[in-house]
Amino acid sequence: MSNYWQNKTCLVTGASSGLGLAIARSLATHGATVLLNARTKAPLEQAVEILAATGSNAIALPGDVTDQSDVEALASEVQERFGGLDLLCNCAGRSARGEAIDTTPENFQDLWEINFLSVVRMTRSFAPLLIDADGHLVNIGSLAGKVAPRYLGAYPASKFALSAYSQQLRIELGPEGLHVLLVCPGPIKRDDAGQRYADTSTVIPDAAQKPGAGAKLRGIEPAWLAERILAACEKKQLELVVPGKVRLLMAVSQLSPKLGDWILKKSTSG
């Protein structure tokens, strides 16, 4: 990769672990000043220490992206301390398990706040800085934001909203210089994969506890995906779907919902 990210100021939410931390690490490796955000202070500071130990310029900016006052304070701090922003990566979010009919309005609202409305808050607050820098807005969506498989509770609806919002933003703000990248990955490898939803109150097949609710896809290495995301930003790519073969299912689902549903059922366990 080129020295494109050298001396750029980049903010990553959900940066204390998982894909968020992997993206922060990749940015730091390529010479960026990396601002790491997460709600819980201790693991965030630990993540910064890991990056700083390699000589990287990493700074912890704790805050809750579901809280408007925290988001406004974060935007003010970035403006005052760093004078601008070249990249915002909205990586904070979480998945869920359960059948749609068993998912309550409260469950939907809970995931809506972290997976979608947090992105709306962050984007509205940071768009002026990003536009001034001809910068990048990266929204971490999901394959489930393009096709909705079984047993993911409120997760697909929250990610479909993010897909629509990202498309609208790139059409409206692209002419002003803002590059918007929507990333739609399949299941990402985690240390706690397959165990995170063991206490869910909804009865679902054991296979649906697995990453992607049992999607028959290999887990994606966070570090590899992080590099793909940075490369997509350099190319000003509009969407990054991983694995790419799922694009065929997306097209089929639009042309023939019945066939698309049949393929989805075949490609997930349960």
Residue, then its C-alpha position, 0 to 999 in steps of 0.5 A: m500500500s502507498n503512503y496515502w494514510q501518512n499523517k492523516t487523522c482518522l477516527v474509529t469507533g468500536a475500536s477497543s476490540g475486533l474489527g475496529l481495533a484491527i482497522a485502527r492497527s492498520l491505520a497506525t501501521h500506515g502512519a496515520t494519527v489514530l483516534l480510538n473511540a469506545r464506550t468503556k474506558a479500560p479496554l480502550e486504553q489497553a488498545v491504545e497501549i498496544l498500538a503505542a508500544t509499536g511507536s504508533n500515534a494512537i489516542a483514546l477518545p472514550g465516549d458513547v456514540t448512542d449519546q448525542s451529548d457525548v458525540e457532540a463533545l467528541a466532535s468538538e474535541v477532535q476539531e479543537r485538538f486536531g483541526g480536522l478529520d480525514l476518515l471516520c470509520n463507524c465500526a461500533g455495533r453488535s449482532a443479535r439472535g432470535e426469530a423475527i416474530d420473537t423480537t420485541p420492539e424494545n429489542f429492535q430499538d436497542l439494536w437500532e440505537i447502536n447499529f444505525l442511529s449512532v452512525v446518523r449522530m456521528t455522521r451529522s457531527f463529523a460531516p463538515l470536517l470530513i467534507d473540508a478534508d475531502g475525506h472518507l466516511v466508512n460504515i461497517g454494515s453486513l451481508a445481513g444488510k443486503v440479504a436477511p437470513r434466519y435467526l438474526g433478530a433485529y440485526p438485519a433490519s438495523k443493517f438494511a437501514l445503514s445500507a440505505y443511509s450510506q447510499q443516500l449519503r454518497i449520492e447527496l454528499g459525494p459531489e461535495g467531496l465526501h467519499v462514502l464506503l459501505v462495507c458488507p462483510g460476512p462472519i468475522k472471526r472472534d475469540d468468543a465465536g459461537q458462545r456469545y448468544a448462549d443465554t438468548s431467551t429465544v429458542i433457536p437451533d444450536a447451529a444458529q448460535k454460530p457466527g452469521a447464525g450458521a451461515k456456511l461461510r468461512g470466518i474473515e480475519p479482521a486484519w485482512l479485512a482491515e487492509r481491504i477496507l483501507a485499499a477500498c478507501e484509496k480507490k474511492q470504492l463505494e461498496l466492499v462486499v466480502p466474500g464477493k461471491v455473495r453479490l450473486l445472491m444479492a442480485v438473485s434476491q432482487l430479481s427473484p425473491k422466491l429463489g433468493d429465499w430458497i438459496l438463503k435457507k440452503s446456505t444457513s444451518g438450522 
